[in-house]
Amino acid sequence: MLKFRMKGRSKPERLNLVLNDETPFAVVEAYKAARTNFMFLLSDHNRKEVVFTSAVSEEGKTTTCINMAITFAQTGSKVLIIDADMRKPRVHRLLKVPSSPGLSDRLGNLTEQECIYATYQPNVFVMPAGTIPPNPAELLASATMQQLLEELNESFDHIFIDTPPVEVVTDAAVLASRLHGLILVARQDYSRKEIVQSAMDSLEQIGVGILGMLLTDVKVDRYGSRYRYSRYYGDYGYGQNDENDEEEYEN
């Protein structure tokens, strides 16, 4: 039986990024509508693991992954978020859990810990990316990753996996090709149609089942507001370290 570490249950500082009591009604309802659609898709194909990715960076894939997990958990489902973006991980920062030990440490046999942390959100758990490895794609393609997911399937109703952008590195494609499905995230007034189409073509060529697409940063005229992800995606290149962007976890 898995044992979950209870560190990191304090609420995140960026409350307007992660779903909370102050999130605009239109945004909450949009996620609920997406949840309904994806629940039908997942149940029809008996799917548990879903990969979240985007064509390029700054399209809102990580926040979408987190918020969809929260929305699914609100139905009583037990949901695990795996941060498989081992090049530029963000999930641990947004949900205030330790960055390691995590996925890379488990896959590299650097620890025997479960590396799963409870969050302040009921029924939402996180396996962070862990120590940044030199070979993320190889770890995700390993038999150890497949075995780990099989073990986690026994403890969770849904497993949402955040991965790097498709057009930047191969990690998402490598993992999604071996799993049940993928959700592609795009951002209004930012994502270029031809790049999104290229990402979809690349995924389909290797047999990845695309469950659907979620559009972020959508203008909601009726409510006169926009739920912005973009301000939290920095101006640096994907996969590069920015010392000012680092954030130490405190117990």
C-alpha positions as CSV (number, residue, x, y, z in Angstrom):
1,M,0.0,0.0,0.0
2,L,1.3,3.4,-0.9
3,K,2.0,5.9,1.9
4,F,1.7,9.6,1.1
5,R,3.9,12.2,2.6
6,M,1.9,15.0,4.1
7,K,4.5,17.8,3.6
8,G,3.5,20.7,1.4
9,R,-0.2,21.0,2.2
10,S,-0.2,24.8,2.5
11,K,-2.0,26.7,-0.2
12,P,0.0,28.0,-3.2
13,E,0.9,31.6,-3.4
14,R,-0.3,32.0,-7.0
15,L,-3.9,31.4,-6.1
16,N,-5.2,33.1,-9.3
17,L,-3.4,30.5,-11.4
18,V,-4.7,27.3,-9.6
19,L,-8.4,26.8,-9.2
20,N,-9.6,28.2,-5.9
21,D,-12.6,30.0,-4.2
22,E,-11.8,33.2,-6.0
23,T,-11.5,31.8,-9.5
24,P,-14.1,33.4,-11.9
25,F,-17.3,31.4,-12.3
26,A,-16.8,31.1,-16.1
27,V,-13.4,29.5,-15.6
28,V,-14.7,27.0,-13.1
29,E,-17.6,26.1,-15.4
30,A,-15.3,25.7,-18.4
31,Y,-13.2,23.2,-16.5
32,K,-16.3,21.3,-15.4
33,A,-17.5,21.1,-19.0
34,A,-14.1,19.8,-20.1
35,R,-14.2,17.3,-17.3
36,T,-17.6,16.0,-18.5
37,N,-16.3,15.5,-22.0
38,F,-13.1,13.8,-21.0
39,M,-14.9,11.5,-18.4
40,F,-16.9,10.1,-21.3
41,L,-13.8,9.5,-23.4
42,L,-11.9,7.9,-20.6
43,S,-14.7,5.6,-19.5
44,D,-15.4,4.5,-23.1
45,H,-11.8,3.4,-23.5
46,N,-11.1,2.3,-19.9
47,R,-8.3,4.9,-19.6
48,K,-6.6,6.0,-16.4
49,E,-3.4,7.8,-17.5
50,V,-3.6,10.9,-19.6
51,V,-0.6,12.9,-20.9
52,F,-0.9,16.7,-21.0
53,T,1.3,18.6,-23.4
54,S,1.4,21.5,-25.8
55,A,3.1,22.3,-29.2
56,V,5.4,24.9,-27.7
57,S,6.0,26.4,-24.2
58,E,3.9,29.1,-22.6
59,E,0.6,27.6,-23.7
60,G,-0.7,26.7,-20.2
61,K,-0.2,22.9,-20.2
62,T,1.0,22.7,-16.6
63,T,-1.8,24.8,-15.1
64,T,-4.3,23.0,-17.3
65,C,-3.1,19.6,-16.0
66,I,-3.3,20.8,-12.4
67,N,-6.7,22.3,-12.7
68,M,-8.2,19.4,-14.6
69,A,-6.8,17.1,-11.8
70,I,-8.5,19.4,-9.2
71,T,-11.8,19.3,-11.2
72,F,-11.7,15.5,-11.4
73,A,-10.9,15.2,-7.7
74,Q,-14.0,17.2,-6.9
75,T,-16.1,14.3,-8.0
76,G,-14.5,12.1,-5.3
77,S,-11.9,10.6,-7.6
78,K,-8.4,10.0,-6.3
79,V,-6.1,11.8,-8.7
80,L,-2.3,11.7,-9.1
81,I,-0.4,14.4,-11.0
82,I,3.0,13.2,-12.2
83,D,5.4,15.9,-13.3
84,A,7.2,14.2,-16.2
85,D,8.6,17.5,-17.3
86,M,12.0,16.7,-16.0
87,R,13.7,19.5,-17.9
88,K,11.7,22.5,-16.5
89,P,9.3,21.2,-13.8
90,R,6.7,23.5,-12.3
91,V,4.0,21.4,-10.6
92,H,5.8,21.3,-7.3
93,R,6.0,25.1,-7.3
94,L,2.4,25.6,-8.0
95,L,1.1,23.1,-5.5
96,K,3.9,23.8,-2.9
97,V,5.3,20.3,-2.5
98,P,9.0,19.3,-2.4
99,S,10.7,19.1,-5.8
100,S,12.5,15.8,-4.8
101,P,12.7,13.0,-4.4
102,G,10.5,12.4,-7.3
103,L,10.0,10.7,-10.6
104,S,13.6,10.8,-11.8
105,D,14.8,9.5,-8.5
106,R,12.4,6.5,-8.6
107,L,13.2,5.7,-12.2
108,G,16.9,6.0,-11.6
109,N,16.8,3.8,-8.5
110,L,18.1,6.7,-6.4
111,T,15.5,6.2,-3.8
112,E,13.0,3.6,-2.6
113,Q,10.5,6.2,-1.3
114,E,7.1,6.4,-2.9
115,C,7.8,10.1,-3.8
116,I,4.1,11.0,-3.6
117,Y,2.9,14.0,-1.7
118,A,-0.5,15.1,-0.5
119,T,-1.6,18.6,-1.5
120,Y,-4.1,21.0,0.2
121,Q,-6.6,20.0,-2.5
122,P,-8.7,17.0,-1.3
123,N,-7.9,13.8,-3.3
124,V,-5.1,15.5,-5.3
125,F,-1.6,14.0,-5.0
126,V,1.7,14.9,-6.7
127,M,4.7,13.0,-7.8
128,P,7.2,15.8,-8.6
129,A,9.8,15.6,-11.3
130,G,12.7,15.0,-8.8
131,T,16.4,15.6,-9.4
132,I,16.9,17.0,-13.0
133,P,18.4,14.0,-14.9
134,P,20.6,14.1,-18.0
135,N,18.4,11.7,-19.9
136,P,14.7,12.4,-19.4
137,A,13.4,10.8,-22.6
138,E,15.3,7.6,-21.9
139,L,13.8,7.4,-18.4
140,L,10.3,7.9,-19.7
141,A,10.7,5.2,-22.3
142,S,12.1,2.7,-19.8
143,A,10.5,-0.5,-18.6
144,T,10.8,0.9,-15.1
145,M,8.4,3.8,-16.0
146,Q,5.9,1.3,-17.4
147,Q,6.1,-0.8,-14.2
148,L,5.8,2.3,-12.0
149,L,2.6,3.3,-13.8
150,E,1.1,-0.2,-13.4
151,E,1.8,0.0,-9.7
152,L,0.2,3.5,-9.4
153,N,-2.9,2.4,-11.3
154,E,-3.8,0.2,-8.3
155,S,-3.9,3.3,-6.0
156,F,-5.4,6.0,-8.1
157,D,-8.6,6.6,-10.2
158,H,-6.8,8.9,-12.6
159,I,-3.2,9.7,-13.4
160,F,-2.5,13.1,-15.1
161,I,1.0,13.4,-16.5
162,D,2.5,16.8,-17.3
163,T,5.2,16.6,-20.1
164,P,7.4,19.1,-22.1
165,P,6.1,20.6,-25.3
166,V,6.0,18.3,-28.4
167,E,7.8,20.6,-30.8
168,V,10.7,21.2,-28.3
169,V,11.7,17.7,-27.1
170,T,10.5,14.1,-27.7
171,D,9.5,13.3,-24.1
172,A,5.7,13.7,-24.5
173,A,5.6,11.6,-27.7
174,V,7.8,8.9,-26.2
175,L,5.5,8.6,-23.2
176,A,2.2,9.1,-24.8
177,S,2.9,6.5,-27.5
178,R,2.9,3.8,-24.7
179,L,-0.1,5.1,-22.8
180,H,-3.8,5.6,-23.3
181,G,-4.2,9.1,-24.6
182,L,-3.1,12.7,-24.8
183,I,-4.6,16.1,-24.3
184,L,-3.0,18.9,-26.4
185,V,-3.2,22.4,-24.8
186,A,-3.2,25.5,-27.0
187,R,-3.5,29.2,-26.0
188,Q,-5.8,31.7,-27.7
189,D,-4.0,34.6,-29.5
190,Y,-0.7,32.9,-29.0
191,S,-0.6,29.4,-30.5
192,R,0.1,29.3,-34.2
193,K,-2.2,27.1,-36.2
194,E,0.6,25.6,-38.3
195,I,2.7,24.7,-35.3
196,V,-0.2,23.1,-33.5
197,Q,-1.0,21.1,-36.7
198,S,2.6,20.0,-37.0
199,A,2.5,18.8,-33.4
200,M,-0.7,16.8,-34.0
201,D,0.7,15.3,-37.2
202,S,3.9,14.3,-35.4
203,L,1.9,12.6,-32.6
204,E,-0.5,10.8,-35.0
205,Q,2.4,9.5,-37.1
206,I,3.7,7.5,-34.1
207,G,0.3,6.3,-33.1
208,V,-0.5,8.6,-30.2
209,G,-4.2,8.8,-29.4
210,I,-5.2,12.5,-29.1
211,L,-8.2,12.6,-26.8
212,G,-8.8,16.3,-27.5
213,M,-7.6,19.8,-27.2
214,L,-8.0,22.4,-24.5
215,L,-7.8,26.1,-25.2
216,T,-6.4,28.4,-22.5
217,D,-6.4,32.2,-21.9
218,V,-9.9,32.5,-23.6
219,K,-11.6,35.8,-23.5
220,V,-15.0,35.5,-21.8
221,D,-17.0,38.4,-23.1
222,R,-20.0,37.7,-21.0
223,Y,-18.1,38.0,-17.8
224,G,-15.7,40.7,-19.0
225,S,-12.6,38.9,-17.8
226,R,-9.8,36.7,-19.0
227,Y,-8.2,33.9,-17.1
228,R,-4.5,34.5,-17.8
229,Y,-1.8,31.8,-17.7
230,S,0.8,33.7,-19.7
231,R,2.1,36.0,-17.0
232,Y,3.5,33.0,-15.2
233,Y,5.4,31.6,-18.1
234,G,8.7,33.5,-18.1
235,D,10.6,35.1,-21.0
236,Y,13.4,32.6,-20.9
237,G,14.0,29.7,-23.3
238,Y,12.5,26.3,-22.6
239,G,14.8,24.0,-20.7
240,Q,17.1,26.7,-19.5
241,N,17.6,27.4,-15.9
242,D,16.9,30.8,-14.5
243,E,18.3,31.4,-11.0
244,N,15.7,34.0,-10.3
245,D,13.0,31.5,-11.2
246,E,14.1,29.0,-8.7
247,E,12.1,28.6,-5.5
248,E,13.3,26.6,-2.5
249,Y,10.8,24.4,-0.7
250,E,10.4,25.0,3.0
251,N,9.0,22.6,5.4
